[in-house]
Amino acid sequence: MPNGPATYDDLLTGGTQIMRGQHVRMGIGMSPEVDSNMAARALIWSYGGSIQDAQAKVVLNSPEVVDAVAYMTKLFKQTMTDEVFGWTAASNNQGLVAGQLSYILNSISAYRTAQATSASVADDIFFVPALKGPGGKGLASQHVVRSYLVPKWAANVDKIKQFLSTWWERRTARCTTRSCTISPHSGAPAWPRHYPAGSRMILSSRSPRTSSRCLPTPKSGRRTSGSRARQTPRKGRSSTPMFSRR
């Protein structure tokens, strides 16, 4: 897989080979935290399933969701360890930066952390588009969505709405410096009108992808990559490819 996995079947095949040959596990969480939920939604959607239908009826007990669960069970047994059941949102980041994981599903924060703490690891992190399911569809889930809700039964709905409106306006007004307009983790400006040169970055950052660490292949010594590749493997590195690119 010179460019990493393109499908969930590719992920199972490559992850299994790496786990058996190099004893390097994959890192997709299965615990009550945001990254695990994101990964579960992406898998279910790519398998053609859904949590709810258009009428807001829960439809988890569908053949597509059952197939997605069966796949994840196999993926866990062949490529991961029990630690994923107790992970926090930071666990896959920490494992990737430590060079202990072959593949994670995450926002770009793991890569930014590696850039700041371990340049050699950051240089081996690449990205792939959302993996495709059995039907050829690949969908990724939004990483973090912040919502503010006011229950209908609240006695002070108008005051709550006014508070949220005022708070947000003042927060926006404070974002007039470069440190506020540029997000260190996303690499894209939050307020494009203050930073026109970053508008193109926003478009690319809205396409959720998966990430992982790449190592050279055994035959050619070439690392899996997308837009860039290192022709010569690093001394002391494993000869098995890990993926992927964002």
C-alpha positions as CSV (number, residue, x, y, z in Angstrom):
1,M,0.0,0.0,0.0
2,P,2.3,2.8,-1.2
3,N,-0.3,5.4,-0.4
4,G,-1.8,3.9,2.7
5,P,-5.3,2.4,3.0
6,A,-8.2,3.5,0.8
7,T,-10.8,1.2,2.2
8,Y,-11.7,-0.3,5.6
9,D,-10.6,-3.7,4.1
10,D,-7.2,-2.2,3.4
11,L,-7.0,-1.0,6.9
12,L,-7.7,-4.4,8.3
13,T,-5.2,-6.1,6.0
14,G,-2.4,-3.6,6.6
15,G,-3.0,-3.2,10.3
16,T,-3.0,-7.0,10.8
17,Q,0.3,-7.4,8.9
18,I,1.9,-4.7,11.0
19,M,0.6,-6.1,14.3
20,R,1.8,-9.6,13.5
21,G,5.1,-8.6,11.9
22,Q,6.1,-5.6,14.0
23,H,3.9,-5.9,17.1
24,V,2.8,-2.3,16.6
25,R,-0.9,-1.8,17.3
26,M,-3.5,0.5,15.8
27,G,-5.1,3.2,17.8
28,I,-8.9,3.7,17.2
29,G,-10.6,4.3,20.5
30,M,-13.7,2.5,21.7
31,S,-14.5,4.3,24.9
32,P,-16.9,7.1,26.0
33,E,-14.9,10.0,24.6
34,V,-15.1,12.3,21.6
35,D,-12.6,10.6,19.3
36,S,-14.1,7.2,19.8
37,N,-17.6,8.6,19.0
38,M,-16.2,10.3,15.9
39,A,-14.6,7.0,14.7
40,A,-17.8,5.0,15.3
41,R,-20.0,7.5,13.3
42,A,-17.5,7.5,10.4
43,L,-17.5,3.7,10.3
44,I,-21.3,3.4,10.5
45,W,-21.9,6.0,7.8
46,S,-19.3,4.5,5.5
47,Y,-21.0,1.1,5.8
48,G,-24.3,2.7,4.8
49,G,-25.8,2.8,8.3
50,S,-27.0,5.6,10.5
51,I,-27.9,6.4,14.1
52,Q,-31.2,8.0,13.2
53,D,-33.4,8.2,10.1
54,A,-35.0,11.3,8.6
55,Q,-37.8,11.1,11.1
56,A,-35.4,11.0,14.1
57,K,-36.2,7.3,14.7
58,V,-33.3,5.3,16.1
59,V,-32.2,2.8,13.4
60,L,-29.0,1.3,15.0
61,N,-30.4,-2.2,14.7
62,S,-29.9,-2.3,10.9
63,P,-27.9,-4.8,8.8
64,E,-25.5,-2.0,7.9
65,V,-24.7,-1.1,11.5
66,V,-24.5,-4.8,12.4
67,D,-21.9,-5.3,9.7
68,A,-20.0,-2.2,10.8
69,V,-19.9,-3.6,14.4
70,A,-18.7,-7.0,13.1
71,Y,-15.9,-5.3,11.2
72,M,-14.8,-3.3,14.2
73,T,-14.8,-6.4,16.3
74,K,-12.5,-8.1,13.8
75,L,-10.3,-5.0,13.6
76,F,-9.9,-4.8,17.3
77,K,-9.0,-8.5,17.7
78,Q,-6.4,-8.5,14.9
79,T,-4.8,-5.0,15.3
80,M,-5.4,-3.5,18.8
81,T,-5.2,-4.1,22.5
82,D,-7.7,-3.7,25.4
83,E,-6.3,-0.2,26.2
84,V,-8.7,1.3,23.7
85,F,-11.6,0.6,26.0
86,G,-10.3,3.0,28.6
87,W,-8.9,5.8,26.4
88,T,-9.4,9.5,26.9
89,A,-9.4,11.9,23.9
90,A,-5.7,12.4,24.4
91,S,-4.7,8.8,24.3
92,N,-4.4,8.2,20.6
93,N,-2.5,11.5,20.2
94,Q,0.0,10.4,22.9
95,G,0.5,7.0,21.3
96,L,1.0,8.4,17.9
97,V,3.6,11.0,19.1
98,A,5.4,8.2,21.1
99,G,5.7,6.2,17.9
100,Q,3.6,3.3,19.3
101,L,0.6,3.4,17.0
102,S,0.3,2.6,13.3
103,Y,-3.0,4.4,12.6
104,I,-5.4,6.8,14.4
105,L,-8.5,8.7,13.5
106,N,-8.2,12.2,14.8
107,S,-8.1,15.9,14.0
108,I,-4.8,17.5,13.1
109,S,-4.0,18.1,16.8
110,A,-1.9,14.9,17.0
111,Y,0.3,16.1,14.1
112,R,0.7,19.6,15.5
113,T,1.8,18.1,18.9
114,A,4.4,15.9,17.1
115,Q,5.7,18.9,15.2
116,A,6.2,20.7,18.4
117,T,7.7,17.8,20.4
118,S,9.2,15.3,18.0
119,A,10.3,16.4,14.5
120,S,11.3,12.9,13.4
121,V,7.8,11.5,14.3
122,A,6.1,14.5,12.6
123,D,8.1,13.8,9.5
124,D,6.6,10.3,9.4
125,I,3.0,11.3,9.8
126,F,0.9,11.2,6.6
127,F,-2.8,11.4,5.9
128,V,-5.5,9.7,3.8
129,P,-9.1,10.6,2.9
130,A,-12.0,9.0,4.7
131,L,-11.9,5.2,4.2
132,K,-14.5,3.6,2.0
133,G,-16.9,1.0,3.2
134,P,-18.2,-2.1,1.3
135,G,-20.4,0.1,-1.0
136,G,-17.6,2.3,-2.1
137,K,-18.7,5.3,0.1
138,G,-16.3,6.9,2.5
139,L,-17.6,9.4,5.0
140,A,-15.9,11.1,7.9
141,S,-17.5,12.6,11.0
142,Q,-16.9,16.1,12.3
143,H,-14.4,16.0,15.1
144,V,-15.8,18.5,17.7
145,V,-19.1,20.4,17.5
146,R,-20.0,22.9,20.1
147,S,-23.7,23.6,20.6
148,Y,-25.6,25.8,23.1
149,L,-29.0,24.6,24.0
150,V,-31.8,26.4,25.9
151,P,-34.6,24.0,27.1
152,K,-38.1,25.1,26.3
153,W,-39.1,24.7,29.9
154,A,-36.5,27.1,31.2
155,A,-38.1,30.1,33.0
156,N,-35.5,32.6,31.7
157,V,-35.1,31.7,28.0
158,D,-34.8,35.3,26.8
159,K,-32.0,36.1,29.4
160,I,-30.1,33.0,28.4
161,K,-30.3,33.9,24.8
162,Q,-29.1,37.4,25.5
163,F,-26.2,36.1,27.6
164,L,-25.0,33.8,24.8
165,S,-25.4,36.5,22.2
166,T,-23.5,39.1,24.3
167,W,-20.8,36.6,25.3
168,W,-20.2,35.5,21.7
169,E,-20.1,39.1,20.4
170,R,-17.5,40.1,23.1
171,R,-15.4,37.0,22.4
172,T,-15.4,37.7,18.7
173,A,-14.4,41.4,19.3
174,R,-11.4,40.3,21.3
175,C,-10.1,38.2,18.4
176,T,-8.3,41.0,16.6
177,T,-4.7,39.8,17.1
178,R,-2.8,37.2,15.0
179,S,-2.6,34.9,18.0
180,C,-6.4,34.8,18.1
181,T,-7.1,34.6,14.4
182,I,-4.7,31.7,13.8
183,S,-5.4,28.3,15.4
184,P,-2.3,26.5,16.3
185,H,-4.0,23.1,16.2
186,S,-6.0,23.5,13.0
187,G,-3.5,25.6,11.0
188,A,-6.4,27.7,9.7
189,P,-7.6,31.1,10.7
190,A,-10.9,31.3,12.7
191,W,-11.7,34.7,11.2
192,P,-10.8,34.8,7.5
193,R,-11.5,38.5,7.0
194,H,-8.6,39.2,9.4
195,Y,-6.3,36.8,7.6
196,P,-7.2,36.7,3.9
197,A,-4.2,34.6,3.0
198,G,-5.6,31.7,5.0
199,S,-8.9,31.4,3.3
200,R,-7.7,28.6,1.1
201,M,-6.5,26.7,4.2
202,I,-10.0,26.8,5.7
203,L,-11.5,25.0,2.7
204,S,-8.9,22.1,2.9
205,S,-9.3,21.9,6.7
206,R,-13.0,21.2,6.5
207,S,-12.4,17.8,4.9
208,P,-12.1,15.3,7.8
209,R,-9.4,12.8,7.2
210,T,-7.6,10.1,9.1
211,S,-4.0,10.2,10.3
212,S,-1.3,7.9,11.3
213,R,2.5,7.3,11.3
214,C,4.3,6.0,8.3
215,L,7.4,3.8,8.1
216,P,9.3,2.5,5.1
217,T,8.2,-0.5,3.1
218,P,10.3,-3.7,3.2
219,K,11.0,-4.0,-0.6
220,S,11.7,-0.5,-1.8
221,G,12.5,1.4,1.5
222,R,10.0,4.0,0.4
223,R,7.5,5.5,2.9
224,T,3.9,5.6,2.2
225,S,2.9,9.2,1.4
226,G,0.6,11.4,-0.4
227,S,2.2,14.6,-1.6
228,R,5.7,13.7,-0.3
229,A,7.8,10.6,0.3
230,R,11.2,9.8,1.8
231,Q,13.2,7.6,-0.5
232,T,15.7,6.4,2.1
233,P,14.4,4.7,5.3
234,R,15.7,6.1,8.6
235,K,18.3,4.1,10.4
236,G,16.9,1.9,13.0
237,R,13.3,2.2,11.8
238,S,11.0,-0.7,11.1
239,S,10.7,-1.9,7.5
240,T,6.9,-2.3,7.6
241,P,4.7,0.5,6.2
242,M,2.3,2.3,8.4
243,F,-0.3,4.7,7.2
244,S,-1.7,7.2,6.4
245,R,-2.0,10.7,5.1
246,R,-4.6,13.4,6.0
